[in-house]
Amino acid sequence: MEATKSIKKKRMNKMQLRENLAGFLFILPNLAGFVIFTAFSVSFSFVMSLTDWSMIKKFSNIKFLGLSNFMELFTDKWFHASILNNIQFLLVIPITIFIAMLLGFLINDKIFFKRTFRTILYLPNITSTVAISVVWFTMFNPRLGPVNNLLRSLGVADPPQWLASTFWAKPTIGFLMIWKQVGYYSLLYLAALQSIPKQLYEAAEVEGASSVQQFFRITVPLLSPTTFMLTIMSIISVFNDWSLIQIMTEGGPGISTYTIGFYIYYAAFKKNRMGYASAIAWVLLAFIMLFTILRFRVEKKRDF
C-alpha cells in the first residue's frame, strides 16, 4: 500500500515538473526579451551614468566619474530650463482630460455617425509622429502657413510667429500634445461611460437633477478610475515626449521648448555625452515616479 502511494506521488511530482517546465518554456521568449532589452539596458544605463563615455569612443576608454554627472545637473542651466518647461507642459494634462471627457460624453449621447467620428478621433494617435509634426510645422509656418494666411484674411495684420517665437512656441507644442492625445482618451472615456448603469441617470431625472448636475455628480465621479489612469499615462507621456519637439522646434527658439526627454537626446547624440544623458534619464525616472506617487496619494485621499 505504501509502495503504491510512493509510486503515485512520484508520478504526480513528474507531472508537476513537466507542467512547470512547459509553463517556463512558454514565458521564456518574453522573459529573455525583458532581460536583454529592459533589465540589461536599465542596469547598463545606470553604470553609464557614473562614467564619461560617448559612442564614438571604445569601451576601454571609459572614465569612471562617480556622481559627477549628477552633481553637474545642479549647475546646468539647460537642464533647469528643461525641468521648468516640463512642469509647464503638465498644464496640458487637465485640459486634455477635460476635453476628452466632454467629447466622450457627447459621442455617447449627442452625436450621429458615431463609428465614423470615433475613427476620426483615433487617427492622430495611430499616425506617425513624424508625419504629424511635418504637417503641423507647415501649418504654423509664419510666412506661408495656412494658419497665418487665414488670420491675415480675417484682418490680423501681424499674426503670431508660432514656432519661431519664444512666447508662442510652447503653447503651440502644448496644443499639438492635446490634439494628438485627446481623441484616444475620449474613446477610453466612451468605453467607461457605456459601463455606467442608465438607472442612475433615470433616478437623477426623477429627483429633478439637470443634465449639468448629472454630469458633475454622477458621470465625473464614476469616471474617476479612468481619469486616474489617463493622468498617469499623460504624466509619463509629457516627460518622455521628445520626437515632437525634435522635429517641430529642436528645443528652440533658444531653449524655450527644451524638455528633459529632448535634453537626453541632445546630450547623447549631439554632444556625444552618453554618460551624462544616462544621468539625466535616471533623474527623469525619479521625476516620473514622484509625480505618479503624488497622483496615487491624491486619488487615495479622495477615495476616503
Contacts in CASP RR format, 6 or more apart in sequence:
PFRMAT RR
TARGET T0000
AUTHOR 0000-0000-0000
METHOD contacts of the structure
MODEL  1
MEATKSIKKKRMNKMQLRENLAGFLFILPNLAGFVIFTAFSVSFSFVMSL
TDWSMIKKFSNIKFLGLSNFMELFTDKWFHASILNNIQFLLVIPITIFIA
MLLGFLINDKIFFKRTFRTILYLPNITSTVAISVVWFTMFNPRLGPVNNL
LRSLGVADPPQWLASTFWAKPTIGFLMIWKQVGYYSLLYLAALQSIPKQL
YEAAEVEGASSVQQFFRITVPLLSPTTFMLTIMSIISVFNDWSLIQIMTE
GGPGISTYTIGFYIYYAAFKKNRMGYASAIAWVLLAFIMLFTILRFRVEK
KRDF
45 278 0 8 1.000
45 281 0 8 1.000
45 282 0 8 1.000
46 278 0 8 1.000
46 282 0 8 1.000
48 274 0 8 1.000
48 275 0 8 1.000
48 278 0 8 1.000
49 69 0 8 1.000
49 70 0 8 1.000
49 275 0 8 1.000
49 278 0 8 1.000
49 279 0 8 1.000
49 281 0 8 1.000
49 282 0 8 1.000
50 64 0 8 1.000
50 65 0 8 1.000
50 66 0 8 1.000
50 67 0 8 1.000
50 69 0 8 1.000
50 275 0 8 1.000
51 62 0 8 1.000
51 63 0 8 1.000
51 64 0 8 1.000
51 65 0 8 1.000
51 66 0 8 1.000
51 275 0 8 1.000
52 62 0 8 1.000
52 63 0 8 1.000
52 65 0 8 1.000
52 69 0 8 1.000
52 273 0 8 1.000
52 275 0 8 1.000
52 276 0 8 1.000
53 59 0 8 1.000
53 61 0 8 1.000
53 62 0 8 1.000
53 63 0 8 1.000
53 274 0 8 1.000
53 275 0 8 1.000
54 272 0 8 1.000
54 273 0 8 1.000
54 274 0 8 1.000
54 275 0 8 1.000
55 272 0 8 1.000
55 274 0 8 1.000
56 272 0 8 1.000
69 275 0 8 1.000
69 276 0 8 1.000
69 278 0 8 1.000
69 279 0 8 1.000
70 279 0 8 1.000
70 282 0 8 1.000
70 283 0 8 1.000
72 276 0 8 1.000
72 279 0 8 1.000
73 79 0 8 1.000
73 279 0 8 1.000
73 280 0 8 1.000
73 283 0 8 1.000
77 255 0 8 1.000
78 255 0 8 1.000
78 258 0 8 1.000
78 263 0 8 1.000
79 260 0 8 1.000
79 263 0 8 1.000
79 280 0 8 1.000
81 255 0 8 1.000
81 258 0 8 1.000
82 255 0 8 1.000
82 258 0 8 1.000
82 259 0 8 1.000
82 260 0 8 1.000
82 261 0 8 1.000
82 262 0 8 1.000
82 263 0 8 1.000
83 260 0 8 1.000
83 287 0 8 1.000
85 170 0 8 1.000
85 256 0 8 1.000
85 257 0 8 1.000
85 258 0 8 1.000
85 259 0 8 1.000
86 238 0 8 1.000
86 239 0 8 1.000
86 259 0 8 1.000
86 260 0 8 1.000
86 287 0 8 1.000
88 170 0 8 1.000
89 170 0 8 1.000
89 173 0 8 1.000
89 174 0 8 1.000
89 177 0 8 1.000
89 238 0 8 1.000
89 259 0 8 1.000
90 235 0 8 1.000
90 238 0 8 1.000
90 291 0 8 1.000
92 174 0 8 1.000
92 177 0 8 1.000
92 178 0 8 1.000
92 234 0 8 1.000
92 238 0 8 1.000
93 231 0 8 1.000
93 234 0 8 1.000
93 235 0 8 1.000
93 238 0 8 1.000
95 178 0 8 1.000
96 177 0 8 1.000
96 178 0 8 1.000
96 181 0 8 1.000
96 182 0 8 1.000
96 185 0 8 1.000
96 234 0 8 1.000
97 185 0 8 1.000
97 227 0 8 1.000
97 230 0 8 1.000
97 231 0 8 1.000
97 234 0 8 1.000
99 178 0 8 1.000
99 182 0 8 1.000
99 186 0 8 1.000
100 181 0 8 1.000
100 182 0 8 1.000
100 183 0 8 1.000
100 185 0 8 1.000
100 186 0 8 1.000
100 188 0 8 1.000
100 189 0 8 1.000
100 230 0 8 1.000
101 186 0 8 1.000
101 189 0 8 1.000
101 219 0 8 1.000
101 220 0 8 1.000
101 223 0 8 1.000
101 227 0 8 1.000
103 121 0 8 1.000
103 182 0 8 1.000
103 183 0 8 1.000
103 186 0 8 1.000
103 189 0 8 1.000
104 186 0 8 1.000
104 187 0 8 1.000
104 189 0 8 1.000
104 190 0 8 1.000
104 193 0 8 1.000
105 189 0 8 1.000
105 193 0 8 1.000
105 215 0 8 1.000
105 219 0 8 1.000
107 114 0 8 1.000
107 117 0 8 1.000
107 118 0 8 1.000
107 121 0 8 1.000
107 186 0 8 1.000
107 190 0 8 1.000
108 190 0 8 1.000
108 193 0 8 1.000
108 194 0 8 1.000
111 117 0 8 1.000
118 187 0 8 1.000
118 190 0 8 1.000
121 182 0 8 1.000
121 183 0 8 1.000
121 184 0 8 1.000
121 186 0 8 1.000
121 187 0 8 1.000
122 183 0 8 1.000
122 184 0 8 1.000
122 187 0 8 1.000
124 132 0 8 1.000
124 179 0 8 1.000
124 180 0 8 1.000
124 181 0 8 1.000
124 183 0 8 1.000
124 184 0 8 1.000
125 180 0 8 1.000
125 181 0 8 1.000
125 183 0 8 1.000
125 184 0 8 1.000
129 180 0 8 1.000
129 243 0 8 1.000
129 244 0 8 1.000
129 247 0 8 1.000
130 243 0 8 1.000
130 247 0 8 1.000
132 176 0 8 1.000
132 180 0 8 1.000
132 244 0 8 1.000
133 176 0 8 1.000
133 243 0 8 1.000
133 244 0 8 1.000
133 247 0 8 1.000
133 248 0 8 1.000
134 247 0 8 1.000
136 176 0 8 1.000
136 248 0 8 1.000
137 163 0 8 1.000
137 247 0 8 1.000
137 248 0 8 1.000
138 145 0 8 1.000
138 146 0 8 1.000
139 145 0 8 1.000
139 146 0 8 1.000
139 147 0 8 1.000
140 147 0 8 1.000
140 148 0 8 1.000
140 162 0 8 1.000
140 163 0 8 1.000
140 172 0 8 1.000
141 148 0 8 1.000
142 148 0 8 1.000
142 159 0 8 1.000
142 160 0 8 1.000
142 161 0 8 1.000
142 162 0 8 1.000
142 163 0 8 1.000
142 164 0 8 1.000
147 159 0 8 1.000
147 162 0 8 1.000
148 159 0 8 1.000
148 160 0 8 1.000
148 162 0 8 1.000
151 159 0 8 1.000
152 159 0 8 1.000
160 168 0 8 1.000
161 168 0 8 1.000
162 168 0 8 1.000
162 169 0 8 1.000
162 172 0 8 1.000
163 169 0 8 1.000
163 172 0 8 1.000
163 248 0 8 1.000
163 249 0 8 1.000
164 253 0 8 1.000
165 253 0 8 1.000
166 252 0 8 1.000
166 253 0 8 1.000
166 254 0 8 1.000
166 256 0 8 1.000
169 249 0 8 1.000
169 252 0 8 1.000
169 253 0 8 1.000
169 256 0 8 1.000
169 257 0 8 1.000
170 256 0 8 1.000
170 257 0 8 1.000
172 248 0 8 1.000
173 244 0 8 1.000
173 245 0 8 1.000
173 248 0 8 1.000
173 249 0 8 1.000
173 257 0 8 1.000
176 244 0 8 1.000
176 248 0 8 1.000
177 237 0 8 1.000
177 238 0 8 1.000
177 241 0 8 1.000
177 244 0 8 1.000
180 244 0 8 1.000
181 234 0 8 1.000
181 237 0 8 1.000
185 230 0 8 1.000
188 226 0 8 1.000
188 229 0 8 1.000
188 230 0 8 1.000
189 223 0 8 1.000
189 226 0 8 1.000
192 222 0 8 1.000
192 223 0 8 1.000
192 225 0 8 1.000
192 226 0 8 1.000
193 219 0 8 1.000
193 223 0 8 1.000
196 218 0 8 1.000
196 219 0 8 1.000
196 222 0 8 1.000
200 218 0 8 1.000
200 222 0 8 1.000
201 214 0 8 1.000
201 218 0 8 1.000
204 213 0 8 1.000
204 214 0 8 1.000
204 217 0 8 1.000
204 218 0 8 1.000
205 214 0 8 1.000
209 217 0 8 1.000
224 299 0 8 1.000
224 302 0 8 1.000
228 295 0 8 1.000
228 299 0 8 1.000
231 295 0 8 1.000
232 292 0 8 1.000
232 295 0 8 1.000
235 288 0 8 1.000
235 291 0 8 1.000
235 292 0 8 1.000
235 295 0 8 1.000
236 288 0 8 1.000
236 292 0 8 1.000
238 259 0 8 1.000
239 259 0 8 1.000
239 260 0 8 1.000
239 261 0 8 1.000
239 284 0 8 1.000
239 287 0 8 1.000
239 288 0 8 1.000
239 291 0 8 1.000
240 261 0 8 1.000
240 284 0 8 1.000
240 288 0 8 1.000
241 259 0 8 1.000
241 261 0 8 1.000
242 259 0 8 1.000
242 261 0 8 1.000
242 262 0 8 1.000
242 264 0 8 1.000
242 265 0 8 1.000
245 251 0 8 1.000
245 257 0 8 1.000
245 258 0 8 1.000
245 259 0 8 1.000
245 262 0 8 1.000
246 262 0 8 1.000
246 265 0 8 1.000
248 257 0 8 1.000
249 256 0 8 1.000
249 257 0 8 1.000
251 257 0 8 1.000
251 258 0 8 1.000
251 259 0 8 1.000
251 262 0 8 1.000
251 266 0 8 1.000
252 258 0 8 1.000
258 266 0 8 1.000
260 280 0 8 1.000
260 283 0 8 1.000
260 284 0 8 1.000
260 287 0 8 1.000
261 280 0 8 1.000
261 284 0 8 1.000
263 280 0 8 1.000
264 277 0 8 1.000
264 280 0 8 1.000
264 281 0 8 1.000
264 284 0 8 1.000
265 277 0 8 1.000
267 273 0 8 1.000
267 276 0 8 1.000
267 277 0 8 1.000
267 280 0 8 1.000
268 274 0 8 1.000
268 275 0 8 1.000
268 277 0 8 1.000
END
